[in-house]
Every structure is written in C-alpha cells, then in structure tokens.
Amino acid sequence: MSDPATTAELPSFPYHPDPLATGSVVAADTECLCCGLRRGYVYVGPVYAVADVRAELCPWCIADGSAAERFGAQFTEVTGEAPKSVVRTVERCTPGFSGWQQERWLTHCGDAAEYLGRAGAKELADHPEAAQSLRETLGETFFASLDADGQPTAYLFRCRSCAQHVAYADFT
C-alpha cells in the first residue's frame, strides 16, 4: 500500500532536525511494519524492542509514537537531566542514531539537545566549546584522531536554549 502524499515532507523532529542528513532515515520503498504504508522513507537507526523491527519503520510512525506503542520500542537513551516528557519524546518519538557503542542523547540547559550528526576533529573546529570539552576529556592526541566518517568519532549536539554545542566520542 502506498501513500504518495506523505513522501513529500518528513515529519518534524525537534530533537533530530535532519534525520536524512545524519543517515538515520533513508529513502526506501519499504513497507512500514507499523502502519503498512510505503511512504518513501525508512528509519535505519537502532531500535530497542522485543520484535526485530530495524529498517522497517517509517518516520511518521516514530513521530506519532505508534511504533513505540505497538512494539514497545525505544530509539535511543537520554543521558543527563531533562523533564520526563522530553525524555519520553526523545526515546520513543525521535529517530535515534547509530554509534560504535551504546548511543546516548545529550542534554543541556535542562532539555535534550538537538542531534546534528557525527563529527571529526575537522568539523569540531567550527564548534569550539564542544571541541574544548572533548580535548579536556580525551586529550589532544585522541581528539586529533576523531573522524566523522570513521572511528573514533564524535556525536555533535546543539542546545535548544543557548545554542551551545556539546559532544561525546566513542569507538569500537
């Protein structure tokens, strides 16, 4: 079953503003396991659920919470302080992202931050506050080895209140 009207524009995700750019959502003619529609896009990030539903959920069923409700699914884990309603929105109604180890969604100013994507040392040069924090945590040599397309890599977020950038790094 196809619904061409819904392929034009993805739903809005306040905490993951561009899931196509981050690679969490891709163009595909896959039938959504939740709604049964082929909407032109599919989520390819992690899904923590009893059923194996990876790469079979459309962004619309994630956004409205129906995928989380139907499959008991969670798409990420929030790390830090945020209201329960925000944590629920991020964990159950926002596309997650794939990391090398356990993904974690960062917070800042008492809210979940916006996920912007992977970043290496080169990309972090445009975000000095995130770069400085990682340098202090990782050391200069490890920081210099961060690679947006490889490992180790950093995961970059922006605070929705103050626009400060925060990041963490991981590798296999």
trRosetta pair geometry for C-beta under 8 A, 3 or more apart (Angstrom, degrees):
i j d omega theta_ij theta_ji phi_ij phi_ji
1 31 7.4 85 40 -129 71 110
1 36 5.6 38 41 136 126 94
1 37 5.5 -70 99 -108 98 57
1 38 6.7 162 82 6 46 84
2 37 6.9 97 -132 -164 21 77
2 38 4.8 -38 -101 62 72 103
2 39 8.0 158 -153 -77 59 35
3 6 4.7 29 113 15 111 113
3 7 7.5 156 95 -27 66 84
3 37 4.7 -15 3 -157 116 132
3 38 7.4 157 18 63 68 53
3 39 5.9 -15 61 -98 99 77
4 7 5.7 -50 -155 17 46 116
4 40 7.9 74 -127 -40 51 124
5 8 6.9 -40 -178 0 39 112
6 37 7.1 41 51 142 145 147
6 39 4.7 -53 102 -140 116 107
6 40 7.6 177 98 21 76 106
6 60 6.4 -24 -175 -55 135 149
7 39 5.5 176 -78 173 73 59
7 40 3.3 73 -129 5 113 147
7 41 7.1 151 -134 -12 73 89
10 13 7.9 -37 135 -10 114 99
10 19 7.0 -147 164 49 160 108
10 20 7.0 -167 -22 -36 152 109
10 25 6.7 99 -122 117 146 163
10 41 6.3 -17 -95 36 103 171
10 59 5.3 -8 -153 96 101 159
11 59 5.6 -169 29 132 99 103
11 60 5.5 132 -29 -103 125 59
11 62 7.9 -173 55 72 135 83
11 63 3.7 -44 107 -60 157 170
11 64 7.6 -132 -114 -36 165 78
12 63 7.5 99 58 -138 45 134
13 16 4.2 -22 121 61 133 84
13 17 6.6 -150 79 -82 80 26
13 19 6.3 53 31 -30 148 116
13 59 7.8 -95 -44 -168 121 112
13 63 6.5 -114 -78 -102 85 97
13 93 8.0 -178 -125 132 90 75
13 94 5.2 117 -161 -132 115 81
13 95 6.3 -56 -104 17 168 89
14 17 7.4 6 -153 -77 23 76
14 89 7.7 -4 52 150 112 137
14 94 7.9 -78 54 -100 64 119
14 114 7.4 -100 152 -97 55 97
14 160 7.4 34 163 -111 101 145
15 89 6.9 131 -6 119 133 105
15 90 5.1 -59 94 -103 171 92
15 94 4.9 -22 66 -127 114 155
15 105 7.4 26 165 -162 131 134
15 112 5.1 0 -124 111 133 123
15 113 7.4 96 -149 97 88 29
15 114 5.7 -154 -153 -108 41 54
15 115 6.6 49 150 2 74 87
15 160 7.8 -67 -101 -53 67 132
16 19 5.2 46 140 -68 116 94
16 22 7.1 -87 -166 25 100 150
16 24 6.8 -40 179 49 141 157
16 94 5.1 135 1 -175 117 102
16 95 5.3 -133 101 59 162 86
16 97 7.7 177 -125 -45 126 102
16 114 7.0 167 -79 -159 26 69
16 115 4.9 -5 -106 49 79 108
17 114 5.6 13 -14 -163 105 127
17 116 7.8 2 41 -99 105 63
18 21 4.0 14 135 23 121 117
18 22 6.3 128 98 -14 77 90
18 116 7.9 34 43 -140 104 52
18 117 7.9 -37 79 -45 103 113
19 22 5.7 -58 -138 46 38 106
19 24 4.2 -76 -160 68 94 109
19 25 4.1 63 123 5 113 110
19 43 7.7 -34 164 -115 143 83
19 59 6.8 161 71 -112 150 129
19 95 4.5 60 -121 60 143 149
20 23 7.8 39 175 -69 28 25
20 25 5.4 -54 -75 78 58 97
20 26 7.4 119 -132 -96 69 37
20 41 7.8 -75 -87 -132 99 130
21 117 6.4 -81 122 -64 94 140
22 97 5.8 -69 154 -109 129 120
22 115 6.6 38 -100 127 163 106
22 116 7.4 168 -82 149 115 25
22 117 4.2 -151 -109 -95 87 91
22 118 7.6 128 -148 -5 80 74
23 26 7.0 11 -158 -66 57 97
23 44 7.2 -67 156 70 73 119
23 97 7.7 81 71 -140 85 90
23 98 7.7 -65 105 28 112 106
23 117 7.8 95 12 -131 90 105
24 43 6.4 -13 155 -148 79 77
24 44 6.6 -173 -170 56 34 73
24 45 4.3 -6 -143 -43 90 122
24 95 4.3 126 140 146 134 126
24 96 6.6 180 -138 82 129 40
24 97 5.2 -80 -77 -96 117 67
24 98 7.6 170 -100 -7 75 79
25 41 5.3 22 173 176 109 117
25 42 7.0 170 -152 84 69 29
25 43 5.5 -38 -98 -98 77 57
25 44 7.1 153 -106 12 23 83
25 59 5.3 12 -116 -68 142 122
25 95 5.8 -81 -45 -107 99 167
26 41 6.8 165 85 -150 29 72
26 42 6.2 -23 62 60 77 78
26 44 5.5 19 5 -12 112 132
27 40 6.2 -32 -146 166 78 77
27 41 5.9 -51 -105 -97 42 68
28 40 7.4 129 60 173 39 29
28 41 6.5 78 33 -143 75 22
28 42 4.2 -38 55 10 130 116
28 55 7.9 -8 71 -172 176 90
29 38 5.5 19 -171 -169 65 125
29 40 7.0 -4 -92 -108 57 44
30 38 6.7 170 82 -125 24 84
30 42 4.4 24 49 -68 130 145
30 55 6.9 -123 -133 156 173 77
30 56 6.2 -124 160 -120 129 54
30 58 8.0 -177 87 -72 93 80
31 36 6.2 -10 -179 -159 106 42
31 37 7.0 173 -147 92 68 15
31 38 5.2 -51 -88 -70 62 84
31 56 7.6 0 85 -158 60 86
32 35 4.7 20 90 45 131 85
32 36 6.4 -55 71 -5 81 14
32 37 5.5 6 26 55 114 65
32 38 7.4 -174 -8 -82 77 34
32 39 6.7 21 -31 2 122 107
32 42 7.4 -172 -87 -111 75 86
32 56 6.7 124 -144 159 38 61
32 57 5.8 53 -147 -144 89 34
32 58 3.9 -55 -85 -13 132 102
32 60 7.7 -61 -87 54 166 97
32 61 5.7 147 -180 -7 139 138
33 53 5.3 -135 59 -138 153 99
33 56 4.1 51 -25 136 115 114
33 57 6.1 -52 38 -76 96 66
33 71 7.9 48 109 -60 122 136
34 53 7.8 54 -47 -158 90 138
34 57 5.8 46 -8 -128 116 86
34 58 7.2 -122 47 29 107 85
34 61 4.0 124 77 -157 147 158
34 66 5.5 126 169 117 133 104
34 67 4.7 -88 -68 -91 154 76
34 70 5.5 150 -131 45 96 152
34 71 7.3 -90 -88 -20 101 112
35 58 6.4 -53 34 32 119 126
35 60 7.0 -17 -7 88 155 114
35 61 5.3 -153 -22 -70 107 120
35 66 7.0 69 -63 102 94 147
37 58 6.6 -25 76 -20 95 158
37 60 8.0 -8 65 53 132 138
39 58 4.7 74 31 -141 131 142
39 59 7.7 -122 96 36 140 81
39 60 6.3 169 -92 1 175 124
41 58 6.3 95 83 -147 77 80
41 59 5.6 -11 107 -3 125 113
42 55 5.8 53 143 -166 128 59
42 56 6.9 -14 -155 -100 123 16
42 57 6.9 115 -159 66 76 39
42 58 6.3 -64 -105 -95 55 54
42 59 8.0 -165 -130 -28 14 76
43 47 7.7 98 113 -61 122 111
43 55 7.2 -141 88 -103 54 33
43 57 4.9 -24 39 79 118 92
43 58 7.1 137 -10 -152 91 9
43 59 6.0 133 -58 -75 98 64
43 62 5.9 89 -54 -38 152 143
43 75 7.8 -64 174 -126 145 130
43 95 5.4 -154 -129 -120 115 109
44 54 7.4 55 -150 177 47 83
44 55 5.1 31 -113 -96 72 86
44 98 7.8 -44 120 -31 81 125
45 75 6.3 61 99 -168 120 101
45 76 7.9 -21 145 -60 135 96
45 95 5.6 121 20 179 138 87
45 96 4.3 -176 139 77 138 79
45 97 5.4 -73 -124 -98 132 20
45 98 5.5 -151 -134 -42 71 78
46 54 7.4 -35 -137 -110 33 110
46 75 6.6 134 86 -162 72 55
46 76 7.2 107 69 -81 110 62
46 96 5.2 -55 54 91 86 142
46 97 7.9 3 13 83 94 20
46 98 6.0 132 -32 -95 91 70
46 103 6.4 -178 24 13 142 134
47 53 5.3 -92 124 74 162 91
47 54 5.1 -161 25 -80 114 68
47 57 7.0 123 -88 4 144 138
47 71 7.7 2 173 114 125 142
47 73 5.3 -35 -165 -149 98 116
47 74 7.7 135 -163 68 51 41
47 75 6.2 -26 -105 -103 59 68
47 96 7.8 178 -73 26 46 127
48 73 6.7 131 69 -157 52 59
48 74 4.5 -25 63 64 108 91
48 75 7.4 -160 18 -76 83 19
49 52 7.9 177 80 -79 98 20
49 53 5.7 1 61 21 144 116
49 71 4.4 12 -160 144 148 108
49 72 5.5 136 -139 80 85 75
49 73 4.0 -32 -70 -94 124 74
49 74 7.2 161 -63 19 73 60
50 71 7.1 -156 43 -179 79 76
50 72 6.0 41 0 60 100 127
51 71 5.2 -95 42 -144 116 108
53 56 5.2 -113 -168 62 62 107
53 57 5.6 52 153 -43 111 108
53 67 7.3 167 142 -164 152 107
53 71 5.4 -28 -21 -137 154 167
53 73 6.5 -69 57 -88 141 134
57 61 5.5 -116 -168 75 92 121
57 62 6.0 94 140 -52 123 96
57 67 4.9 57 -148 -122 134 146
57 73 7.7 138 -75 174 161 178
58 61 5.2 91 61 8 81 99
58 62 7.4 -145 100 -3 44 87
59 62 5.4 -56 -151 38 40 113
59 63 6.0 41 153 -24 72 107
59 95 6.5 -39 -120 -54 91 122
60 63 5.6 -51 -143 36 31 112
60 64 6.4 10 164 -2 65 109
61 64 6.5 -56 -133 46 29 96
61 66 4.7 -81 -152 71 79 104
61 67 4.1 94 135 -44 101 100
61 70 7.9 -37 -176 20 120 130
62 65 7.9 31 175 -71 28 26
62 67 5.2 -24 -81 31 53 138
62 68 7.5 81 -138 -31 54 91
62 75 6.7 45 -146 -54 120 151
62 93 6.3 132 156 -155 64 41
62 94 7.1 172 154 -39 111 1
62 95 5.8 61 137 -67 162 71
63 93 5.9 58 -151 -175 26 89
64 93 7.3 -167 52 -135 6 108
65 68 5.1 -56 -160 44 64 114
65 69 5.7 64 143 -25 85 105
65 92 5.9 37 -127 134 86 107
65 93 4.9 -36 -73 -87 79 107
66 69 5.5 -55 -142 40 33 112
66 70 5.9 27 162 -17 69 111
67 70 6.1 -56 -136 41 26 105
67 71 6.0 -20 177 24 63 113
67 73 5.3 -36 138 46 87 143
68 71 7.1 -79 -132 57 15 78
68 72 7.3 11 -179 -154 54 12
68 73 4.8 -110 -108 66 50 81
68 74 6.8 65 -128 -78 102 46
68 75 7.8 -81 -81 -20 103 94
68 92 3.7 61 -122 -166 163 97
68 93 6.6 -72 -8 -62 140 63
69 72 8.0 7 -172 -68 15 40
70 73 7.8 4 66 0 70 106
73 92 7.1 125 94 -136 70 73
74 77 7.3 51 148 -72 127 70
74 91 4.9 -21 -152 169 100 96
74 92 5.9 -52 -111 -83 65 69
75 91 6.6 161 44 -174 69 40
75 92 7.1 144 8 -107 92 19
75 94 6.3 -156 73 81 134 59
75 95 6.1 -114 170 -146 151 26
75 96 3.8 -166 154 -25 85 103
76 90 6.4 -69 72 150 116 90
76 91 5.9 -127 69 -115 66 56
76 94 7.0 -48 25 87 122 101
76 96 3.6 161 -55 -112 97 107
76 97 7.2 31 -90 22 128 65
76 103 5.5 -76 -134 110 90 120
76 104 7.5 132 177 -130 97 19
76 105 5.0 83 136 -38 132 113
77 91 6.5 39 -103 -110 37 108
77 102 7.2 -15 36 169 133 104
77 103 6.9 138 31 92 84 73
77 104 5.7 -44 82 -115 91 65
77 105 6.6 -176 88 12 36 90
78 82 5.9 -79 170 36 145 131
78 86 7.6 111 -116 118 163 88
78 87 4.7 -123 33 -127 150 83
78 90 5.2 90 -69 82 114 140
78 91 6.1 -88 -16 -53 96 101
78 104 7.5 81 -157 -170 14 71
78 105 4.6 -45 -104 70 58 111
78 107 6.5 57 -176 -50 101 109
78 112 5.8 -81 -125 -99 121 113
79 104 4.0 22 -18 179 129 121
79 105 6.4 159 15 64 74 49
79 106 6.1 -26 67 -98 98 48
79 107 6.9 -151 88 0 52 93
80 106 6.1 54 -4 -162 140 51
80 107 3.2 -155 96 36 131 113
80 108 7.6 -5 151 -51 161 42
80 112 8.0 142 72 -103 112 58
81 107 5.8 -160 58 108 47 153
81 110 5.9 -42 113 -118 104 58
82 86 4.2 -99 158 87 116 131
82 87 5.4 146 86 -55 108 82
82 90 7.7 42 99 2 159 137
82 107 4.8 -144 -47 -119 107 138
82 110 6.4 130 -108 172 53 46
82 111 5.6 77 -125 -138 103 24
82 112 5.1 24 -107 -45 164 73
83 86 4.7 93 61 5 80 103
83 87 7.1 -148 97 -5 42 86
83 110 7.5 49 -28 165 81 91
83 111 7.8 -8 12 -104 90 63
84 87 5.5 -53 -146 37 35 113
84 88 6.2 37 155 -20 67 105
85 88 5.7 -52 -148 36 30 113
85 89 6.4 34 152 -21 63 105
86 89 5.6 -52 -148 35 32 112
86 90 6.3 25 156 -14 66 106
86 111 5.9 -139 -139 -146 160 66
86 112 5.2 -179 162 -6 112 103
87 90 6.1 -59 -147 40 28 105
87 91 5.9 13 162 -7 66 116
87 112 7.3 148 -84 -55 46 120
88 91 6.2 -63 -135 46 24 101
88 92 5.6 -24 -179 24 64 120
88 93 7.5 37 135 5 69 106
89 92 7.1 -74 -121 54 12 81
89 93 5.0 -54 -154 53 55 116
89 94 6.3 61 143 -29 69 110
89 112 7.6 -151 78 23 102 144
90 93 7.6 -19 -41 55 9 72
90 94 4.8 -34 -141 29 43 140
90 105 5.3 177 165 124 138 170
90 112 4.7 176 -62 -117 145 171
91 94 7.4 36 -4 39 14 98
91 105 7.7 -138 -72 15 69 143
96 103 6.0 112 179 99 115 156
96 105 7.8 -104 -126 -60 81 109
97 103 6.0 164 73 -139 72 144
97 115 6.0 -166 -20 171 135 150
97 117 7.6 -176 -131 -118 150 47
97 155 6.9 150 92 -139 141 124
98 103 7.0 -111 -139 -62 18 132
99 102 7.1 -6 76 98 129 17
99 103 4.1 152 6 -84 122 80
99 104 8.0 -16 -5 9 164 60
99 155 6.4 -43 -100 -59 114 138
99 170 5.7 51 172 61 116 134
100 151 5.7 85 -82 -113 145 133
100 152 7.6 -88 3 -131 158 62
100 153 7.1 141 -25 35 117 101
100 170 4.8 -163 53 117 107 100
100 171 5.2 -14 97 -145 170 18
100 172 5.0 -117 -175 -57 116 62
101 170 4.9 -115 25 174 105 142
101 171 7.8 16 -20 64 104 23
101 172 7.3 157 -57 -107 84 41
103 155 7.6 126 -142 -94 84 168
104 168 6.8 2 67 48 112 154
105 112 5.8 -1 145 -150 121 112
105 113 7.4 -177 172 49 79 77
105 115 6.9 -76 -128 -61 88 114
105 157 7.7 113 -166 -94 61 143
106 112 7.6 122 91 -156 40 63
106 113 5.0 -11 92 29 88 126
106 155 7.8 159 -13 104 115 105
106 157 4.6 -163 58 24 117 159
106 166 5.1 -146 140 105 151 124
106 167 7.6 -120 -15 -100 161 16
106 168 6.5 162 -66 -13 124 108
107 110 7.2 3 167 -143 117 7
107 111 6.4 176 -155 89 89 28
107 112 5.3 -62 -101 -101 80 42
107 113 6.1 177 -122 -17 22 85
108 111 7.0 -28 69 61 54 73
108 113 5.0 50 14 -70 103 112
108 157 7.3 162 -9 116 120 119
108 159 3.7 -85 92 -97 132 108
108 160 8.0 149 69 19 96 63
108 161 7.2 -147 110 37 88 102
108 162 7.1 -102 137 40 117 105
108 164 6.2 -142 173 71 153 106
108 166 5.4 172 -61 -13 130 140
109 159 5.3 87 8 -165 116 126
109 160 7.6 -134 65 59 124 67
109 161 3.9 -112 109 45 159 140
109 162 5.6 152 -55 -4 144 104
110 161 7.8 42 49 -22 81 152
111 159 7.4 105 67 -159 102 76
111 160 5.4 -76 108 48 140 115
111 161 6.1 131 26 -28 130 109
112 160 7.7 40 83 -4 55 124
113 157 3.6 79 113 161 132 123
113 158 5.9 164 -176 71 102 28
113 159 5.3 -58 -113 -88 100 44
113 160 6.6 -173 -130 -18 45 80
113 166 6.0 -147 -61 44 171 114
114 157 6.1 151 73 -161 44 73
114 158 4.8 -18 57 58 103 87
114 159 7.9 -97 15 -11 83 2
114 160 5.9 110 -30 -69 97 88
115 155 7.2 -32 -144 172 97 101
115 156 7.7 111 -162 86 53 53
115 157 5.6 -39 -98 -101 47 84
116 119 7.7 28 95 -45 108 116
116 156 4.6 -50 65 102 111 99
116 157 6.3 171 5 -104 90 25
116 158 5.8 70 -43 -14 123 100
116 165 7.8 -37 11 -131 147 104
117 148 7.8 35 133 -156 102 108
117 155 7.7 -126 139 -147 20 61
117 156 6.1 -5 65 49 53 101
118 148 4.8 128 119 -158 98 69
118 149 7.4 129 108 -68 140 35
118 153 4.9 -19 -159 173 111 133
118 154 6.9 126 -164 73 59 50
118 155 6.2 -40 -102 -99 54 58
118 156 7.3 98 -169 7 8 92
119 123 3.9 -129 -150 90 89 127
119 124 5.2 112 145 -57 125 81
119 127 7.5 -22 -166 32 165 133
119 130 7.8 48 81 121 156 142
119 146 7.1 16 113 147 67 126
119 148 5.4 -22 -138 -96 20 97
119 153 7.2 130 60 -177 37 83
119 154 4.6 -41 71 77 87 103
119 155 7.3 147 20 -106 86 10
119 156 4.2 58 -12 -35 132 124
119 167 6.4 -74 52 -123 128 146
120 123 5.4 95 46 14 62 98
120 124 7.0 -121 104 -5 32 96
120 146 4.6 166 -152 122 57 79
120 147 4.4 11 -108 -129 127 21
120 148 4.0 -90 -16 -26 94 72
120 149 7.4 -36 -41 9 127 64
120 150 7.9 41 -89 42 124 80
120 153 6.5 -61 -81 -128 71 73
120 154 6.9 155 -94 22 22 95
121 124 5.7 -59 -143 39 30 113
121 125 7.1 52 152 -41 60 89
121 131 7.6 85 -147 -131 62 107
121 143 5.9 104 -102 150 110 71
121 144 5.3 37 -92 -136 165 34
121 145 7.3 95 -28 37 127 16
121 146 4.5 129 -42 56 76 97
121 147 7.7 -16 7 -67 83 44
122 125 6.1 -39 -170 0 32 115
122 148 7.3 -77 55 -14 100 113
123 126 6.5 -50 -179 25 49 107
123 127 7.7 9 138 13 70 108
123 148 5.4 74 -8 -66 137 130
123 156 7.2 -105 125 -39 121 151
124 127 5.5 -75 -153 56 54 95
124 130 5.8 -120 -146 98 98 104
124 131 4.1 133 150 -84 108 96
124 134 6.8 -55 -157 36 158 144
124 143 8.0 -103 77 -173 154 98
124 146 6.8 33 -4 89 135 146
124 154 6.2 42 -66 52 127 155
124 156 7.3 -164 -93 -89 80 122
124 167 6.8 -85 -111 15 115 165
125 128 7.6 13 -169 -76 36 69
125 131 6.5 67 -86 -77 32 156
127 130 4.3 7 128 31 116 116
127 131 6.0 139 89 -22 70 92
127 156 6.6 127 32 -144 167 125
127 165 3.9 -52 -162 72 126 161
127 167 7.4 104 108 -26 139 125
128 131 5.3 -58 -139 42 34 114
128 132 5.9 37 163 -24 70 105
129 132 6.0 -49 -143 33 27 111
129 133 6.6 28 156 -17 59 107
129 164 5.4 -68 97 -161 159 96
129 165 5.7 138 67 56 100 80
129 166 7.6 -48 117 -76 103 55
130 133 5.8 -56 -151 36 31 112
130 134 6.4 26 154 -14 65 108
130 154 7.5 124 154 161 117 144
130 156 6.3 51 178 -129 168 89
130 165 4.1 -64 -32 117 121 101
130 166 5.6 174 -103 -121 95 15
130 167 4.2 72 -170 1 118 108
131 134 5.9 -61 -149 40 30 107
131 135 6.2 33 153 -23 66 106
131 143 7.3 92 -165 -170 75 128
131 167 8.0 34 -63 34 40 135
132 135 5.6 -51 -145 33 31 114
132 136 6.4 30 156 -18 64 104
133 136 5.9 -56 -151 35 29 110
133 137 6.3 19 154 -11 64 112
133 166 6.9 -16 53 -137 163 68
133 167 7.1 149 76 49 117 79
134 137 5.7 -60 -142 44 33 107
134 138 5.4 -2 171 9 72 119
134 143 5.4 128 123 -115 100 106
134 146 7.4 11 154 -48 148 153
134 154 6.2 -36 -104 -107 155 137
134 167 5.8 -25 -55 84 122 111
134 168 7.7 166 -98 -124 98 27
134 169 6.0 87 -142 -23 119 119
135 138 6.6 -67 -122 53 19 88
135 139 7.3 -25 -171 160 53 6
135 140 5.9 25 -152 -87 97 61
135 143 4.7 -4 -97 -65 65 165
137 169 7.9 163 95 25 124 108
138 142 4.1 -123 163 90 106 123
138 143 5.0 136 84 -58 123 79
138 169 6.1 13 -73 43 142 144
139 142 5.0 77 66 18 90 103
139 143 6.6 -159 90 -10 41 94
140 143 5.5 -59 -143 39 28 115
140 144 6.2 31 159 -23 66 107
141 144 5.9 -55 -151 32 27 112
141 145 6.9 21 152 -17 60 107
142 145 5.8 -61 -155 34 35 111
142 146 7.6 59 147 -45 62 83
142 152 7.0 8 -176 42 89 150
142 169 7.7 147 146 104 108 157
143 146 6.0 -29 -168 -11 41 113
145 152 6.1 68 108 36 100 98
146 152 5.6 -57 -106 96 62 89
146 153 6.1 100 -163 -127 80 30
146 154 5.1 12 -159 -20 139 100
146 169 6.0 -94 -106 -120 117 132
147 150 3.9 -2 102 51 137 95
147 151 6.6 -50 55 -1 107 10
147 152 7.1 116 24 69 80 42
147 153 5.9 -68 73 -86 58 80
148 153 6.2 93 -122 -137 23 108
148 154 7.9 -43 -92 45 63 77
149 153 7.8 164 25 -97 13 127
150 153 6.6 167 82 -60 40 104
151 170 8.0 -45 -142 111 106 56
151 171 4.2 123 176 -130 112 90
151 172 6.2 45 150 2 170 85
152 169 5.4 52 157 172 119 113
152 170 6.6 -157 -151 110 95 19
152 171 3.6 -72 -97 -58 83 120
153 169 6.6 -177 97 -144 31 79
153 170 7.2 -19 61 60 71 58
153 171 7.1 130 13 -82 63 75
154 167 4.5 29 173 168 117 131
154 168 6.8 170 -150 89 75 25
154 169 4.5 -46 -93 -87 72 84
155 167 6.1 163 75 -153 46 78
155 168 5.8 -9 48 58 97 74
155 169 7.5 172 7 -91 71 34
155 170 7.6 3 -12 15 110 96
156 165 6.2 -15 -166 -168 96 112
156 166 7.9 148 -155 82 51 38
156 167 4.8 -25 -100 -95 57 110
157 165 6.8 149 82 -156 48 60
157 166 5.1 -22 68 67 102 84
157 167 6.6 170 19 -82 75 53
158 163 6.0 -11 -179 -153 105 52
158 164 7.3 165 -154 84 60 31
158 165 5.4 -33 -98 -97 70 69
158 166 7.8 160 -94 21 22 71
159 162 4.9 4 101 51 139 78
159 163 5.9 -78 69 -24 86 9
159 164 4.7 27 12 49 127 76
159 165 7.6 -125 -1 -69 80 23
159 166 6.8 74 -47 -7 89 108
